[in-house]
């Protein structure tokens, strides 16, 4: 049976409509597929940058494209647009896909689907680091209890303290030192200056532990020593194993002396030598007099040593944290584990490894995050790369997000 022309034309039209409907439906699915790949690509690219640093070179693009294509069953092509400012890296991923079409329906055999997706990764870029020979006044407790060993035995606390101070002074850190030696009263002070390290060692060699713990006098004298030197960052480090004594107002007097230091713009670190019989009152007191002028009575500035090894390590940790820093970071990292710190020279970045001891790793490029003031502290080697090597510090501590 032959088809009449009218029936034949009707069949062709019906076929074309059916093919068109199917093609349009398939294109809708592929358009969604392409957009999904673009979104995945822009976010993946910024995750790669967050973990590897800049530049967004061929290996970085390949890693991001692999993630993008994993979100599509079609042969997606990806093109990238990258812009950067001091506060963000912006990436636009343009995904494209060629779709076959029935030519007799649409007049062409293929068409290109395109989808764009933009995402942003916040960052903070610092071109300078603070290292201005900060002034550190050591306030050293020479009361009689310092003649006792730590709870686990070993040498006398005073001997370990003196050895730790001598090691610190010989470490070559970029710090100007001064010192206050106290027991019942302040018996020696060493002004901040070039000759201070030798003078401090001489005093330690000349005196032993004895007497009571007049902490208020030690802190008050530290204020005078600190204020006599130029303000390139003033810090006090109080090292003690005992509660203030021996008057009824000894605690209050010491807290008032700490307030006077804070009011003068001086930051206080405390290092408590804790034995098995140490009181909760001592722990609370050492916290009460620790902190910055803006964050007083801050436990983050109160360190504890329960052994000779602790004393050595905590001493170095405290001192090394003030050598070189950048910040504060704003906003503060919601999760410090997301923090990524890079040194950038030219268009290339190298990622720094976090350390828990800036002094121990001084010869390496390392960083430590201090939540107390939302700052990033650098080892002296990393700091040299900024101050003399011309590197910038780039900090990223947030996840990327889509902007369109």
C-alpha positions in Angstrom: 0.0 0.0 0.0 1.5 3.4 -1.0 1.4 6.5 1.2 -0.4 9.5 -0.1 1.7 12.7 -0.2 -0.4 14.1 2.7 0.2 11.1 4.9 3.9 11.1 4.0 4.3 14.7 4.9 2.4 14.2 8.1 4.6 11.3 9.1 7.8 13.3 8.4 6.4 16.2 10.5 5.5 13.9 13.3 9.0 12.3 13.2 10.6 15.7 13.2 8.6 16.9 16.1 9.4 13.7 18.0 13.1 14.0 17.2 13.0 17.7 18.2 11.3 16.9 21.5 13.8 14.2 22.3 16.8 16.4 21.3 15.5 19.4 23.3 15.0 17.1 26.3 18.5 15.7 25.9 20.0 19.2 25.6 18.2 20.2 28.8 19.8 17.3 30.6 23.2 18.1 29.1 22.9 21.8 29.9 22.3 20.9 33.5 25.2 18.4 33.3 27.5 21.2 31.8 26.5 23.7 34.6 27.3 21.1 37.2 30.7 20.5 35.7 31.4 24.2 35.6 30.4 24.6 39.3 32.5 21.7 40.3 35.4 23.0 38.3 35.4 26.5 39.8 35.3 25.2 43.3 37.8 22.5 42.6 40.3 25.0 41.1 40.2 27.1 44.3 40.6 24.0 46.5 43.7 23.1 44.5 45.0 26.7 44.9 44.3 26.6 48.7 46.2 23.3 49.0 49.0 23.9 46.5 49.3 27.6 46.2 49.7 29.7 43.0 50.3 29.7 40.1 47.3 28.0 38.6 49.5 26.2 36.2 49.0 23.1 33.9 49.2 20.5 36.7 46.8 22.5 38.9 44.4 22.9 36.0 44.6 19.2 35.2 43.7 18.4 38.8 40.7 20.7 38.8 39.6 19.6 35.3 39.6 15.9 36.5 37.2 16.8 39.3 35.0 18.8 36.9 34.8 16.0 34.4 34.0 13.6 37.1 30.7 15.4 37.4 29.7 14.8 33.8 29.4 11.7 31.6 30.1 13.8 28.5 33.4 15.0 27.1 33.3 18.4 28.7 35.9 21.1 27.9 37.0 23.6 30.5 38.4 27.1 30.1 39.6 29.2 33.0 39.6 32.9 33.9 41.7 33.7 37.0 42.0 37.1 38.8 43.6 37.9 42.1 43.6 40.7 44.6 45.1 41.1 48.0 41.9 39.8 49.6 40.7 37.0 47.2 41.4 34.7 44.3 38.5 34.6 41.8 38.1 31.9 39.2 35.5 31.5 36.5 35.2 28.0 34.9 33.6 28.0 31.4 32.5 24.4 30.6 31.5 23.6 27.0 30.1 20.6 25.2 29.3 19.8 21.6 25.8 18.2 21.2 24.8 16.2 18.1 21.5 17.4 16.5 19.4 16.1 13.6 20.3 18.6 10.8 17.0 18.3 9.0 15.2 19.4 12.1 17.5 22.2 13.4 19.4 23.1 10.3 22.8 22.1 11.8 24.4 18.9 12.9 25.9 20.1 16.2 25.6 22.9 18.7 27.7 24.0 21.6 26.4 24.2 25.1 28.3 26.5 27.4 28.0 27.1 31.2 29.9 29.6 33.4 30.5 29.4 37.1 32.5 31.8 39.3 33.9 31.1 42.7 36.0 33.1 45.3 38.6 32.0 47.8 39.3 34.7 50.4 42.9 35.3 51.4 45.1 37.9 53.2 48.3 39.1 51.7 51.1 40.7 53.7 54.0 42.4 52.1 55.9 43.1 55.4 56.5 41.3 58.6 57.1 42.8 62.0 60.5 42.2 63.3 61.9 45.3 65.0 64.1 43.9 67.7 61.4 43.7 70.3 62.3 44.5 73.9 62.0 41.6 76.4 62.5 42.0 80.1 63.0 38.7 82.0 61.6 38.8 85.5 63.3 35.9 87.3 62.2 34.5 90.7 65.2 33.8 92.9 63.3 32.9 96.0 64.3 30.0 98.2 61.8 27.5 96.7 63.7 27.8 93.4 66.4 25.8 95.1 64.1 22.7 95.0 64.1 20.2 92.1 61.1 19.5 89.9 58.7 16.9 91.2 60.3 14.2 89.0 63.7 14.9 90.5 66.8 16.1 88.6 68.6 19.4 89.1 67.4 22.4 91.1 64.9 24.6 89.4 67.2 27.6 89.7 70.0 25.8 87.9 67.7 24.7 85.0 66.4 28.3 84.8 69.9 29.7 84.5 70.9 27.2 81.9 67.8 27.9 79.9 68.3 31.7 80.0 72.0 31.3 79.0 71.0 29.1 76.1 68.3 31.6 75.1 70.8 34.5 75.2 73.2 32.6 73.0 70.6 31.6 70.4 71.0 34.7 68.3 67.3 35.6 68.3 66.4 39.1 67.1 65.5 40.4 70.6 66.9 43.1 72.9 67.0 41.8 76.5 66.8 43.2 79.9 66.3 41.5 83.3 64.9 41.9 86.8 66.1 39.5 89.6 63.9 39.4 92.7 63.2 37.4 95.8 62.2 39.2 99.0 63.0 42.4 97.1 64.5 43.2 93.7 68.3 42.8 94.1 69.5 43.4 90.6 68.3 44.9 87.3 69.9 44.8 83.9 68.9 47.6 81.5 67.9 46.7 77.9 70.8 47.1 75.6 73.6 45.5 73.7 75.6 44.5 76.8 72.6 42.9 78.5 73.2 39.2 77.7 76.7 39.3 79.3 75.4 41.3 82.3 72.5 38.8 82.8 74.9 35.8 82.8 77.2 37.6 85.2 74.3 38.2 87.7 73.2 34.5 87.4 76.8 33.4 88.1 76.9 35.6 91.2 73.7 34.8 93.0 71.8 31.8 94.3 68.2 31.3 95.4 67.0 32.5 98.8 64.3 34.6 100.5 60.7 35.1 99.7 58.6 35.8 96.6 57.9 39.5 96.2 56.3 39.3 92.7 54.8 42.8 92.9 58.3 44.3 93.3 59.6 42.3 90.3 56.8 43.4 88.0 57.0 47.0 89.1 60.7 47.1 88.4 60.2 45.4 85.0 57.9 48.3 84.0 60.8 50.7 84.6 63.3 48.6 82.7 60.9 48.2 79.7 59.9 51.9 79.5 63.5 53.0 79.5 64.1 51.4 76.1 62.5 52.5 72.7 59.1 51.0 72.0 59.8 48.5 69.3 57.4 46.0 71.0 57.7 45.7 74.8 57.3 42.3 76.5 57.8 41.0 80.0 58.4 37.3 80.9 57.7 36.4 84.5 59.2 33.1 85.6 58.2 31.9 89.1 57.4 28.8 91.1 55.6 30.4 94.0 52.6 32.6 95.1 53.3 36.2 95.9 54.1 36.8 99.5 54.5 37.8 102.3 52.0 40.5 103.0 48.2 40.3 103.3 47.9 42.3 100.0 50.6 40.4 98.1 48.3 39.0 95.4 46.5 42.3 94.9 49.8 44.3 94.8 51.1 41.9 92.1 47.9 42.2 90.0 48.1 45.9 90.3 51.7 45.9 89.0 50.5 43.8 86.1 47.8 46.3 85.3 50.5 49.1 85.3 52.4 47.1 82.7 49.4 46.7 80.5 48.4 50.3 80.9 51.9 51.1 79.6 51.3 49.0 76.5 53.4 46.0 77.6 52.5 42.4 77.0 53.2 39.9 79.8 54.0 36.2 79.4 54.1 34.0 82.5 56.0 30.7 82.9 54.9 28.8 86.0 57.3 26.1 87.5 54.7 23.6 88.7 55.4 20.9 91.2 53.2 18.2 92.7 52.4 20.4 95.6 51.7 23.6 93.7 48.4 25.3 94.5 45.5 26.1 92.3 46.0 29.7 93.6 49.4 29.9 91.9 47.9 28.7 88.6 45.1 31.3 88.8 47.5 34.0 89.8 49.9 33.3 86.9 46.9 33.5 84.5 45.7 36.7 86.2 48.9 38.6 85.3 49.3 37.1 81.8 48.1 38.7 78.6 48.3 41.7 76.3 47.0 45.2 77.0 43.9 44.4 74.9 43.5 40.8 76.3 44.3 40.8 80.0 44.3 37.8 82.2 44.6 35.6 79.1 45.5 31.9 79.7 47.0 31.7 76.3 49.9 33.7 77.7 50.4 31.5 80.7 52.8 28.6 80.2 53.5 25.7 82.5 56.7 23.6 83.1 56.5 20.5 85.2 60.0 19.2 84.4 63.4 20.5 83.5 62.7 19.6 79.8 59.4 21.5 79.9 61.1 24.6 81.3 63.7 24.6 78.5 61.1 24.0 75.8 58.5 26.4 77.1 61.1 29.1 77.6 62.1 28.8 73.9 58.5 28.7 72.7 57.5 31.9 74.5 60.5 33.9 73.3 60.5 32.7 69.7 56.8 33.6 69.3 57.6 37.3 69.6 60.4 37.4 67.0 58.4 37.7 63.8 54.7 37.9 63.2 52.0 39.0 60.7 48.4 39.8 61.4 46.0 40.0 63.0 43.9 37.9 60.6 40.5 39.4 60.0 38.2 37.6 60.3 39.8 35.2 62.7 40.0 31.6 61.4 36.9 29.8 62.5 38.9 26.6 62.3 42.8 26.9 62.5 43.1 23.5 60.9 42.0 25.2 57.6 44.9 27.6 57.7 47.3 27.6 54.8 50.3 29.9 54.8 52.5 30.5 51.8 55.5 32.6 50.9 55.2 34.1 47.4 58.1 35.2 45.3 57.2 36.4 41.8 54.1 34.4 40.7 55.0 31.2 42.6 54.1 30.2 46.2 55.7 27.7 48.5 53.6 26.4 51.4 54.9 26.7 54.9 54.6 23.8 57.4 53.2 24.5 60.8 55.4 24.0 63.8 54.9 23.8 67.6 58.3 25.3 68.3 59.6 28.3 66.4 62.9 28.2 68.2 63.6 24.6 67.4 62.8 25.1 63.7 64.4 28.5 63.4 66.6 27.4 60.5 63.5 26.2 58.5 60.7 28.1 56.9 57.9 27.4 59.3 54.9 29.1 60.9 52.8 29.0 64.1 49.3 30.4 64.5 48.5 32.2 67.7 44.8 32.4 68.5 45.3 34.9 71.3 45.9 37.7 68.8 45.0 36.0 65.5 48.5 36.3 64.2 50.8 34.1 62.3 54.3 33.9 63.8 57.2 33.0 61.5 60.5 31.3 62.2 63.5 33.7 61.7 64.3 31.9 58.4 60.8 32.5 57.0 61.0 36.1 58.3 64.2 36.6 56.4 62.5 35.6 53.2 60.1 38.4 53.7 62.3 41.1 55.0 65.4 40.6 52.8 64.2 38.2 50.2 61.2 40.2 49.0 58.6 37.5 49.6 55.0 38.2 50.5 53.0 36.2 53.0 49.7 34.8 51.8 47.3 33.3 54.3 44.1 31.4 53.3 41.9 30.0 56.0 38.4 29.8 54.5 36.8 27.5 52.0 35.9 28.7 48.5 32.3 29.5 47.6 30.3 30.1 44.4 29.7 33.8 43.5 27.5 33.1 40.5 
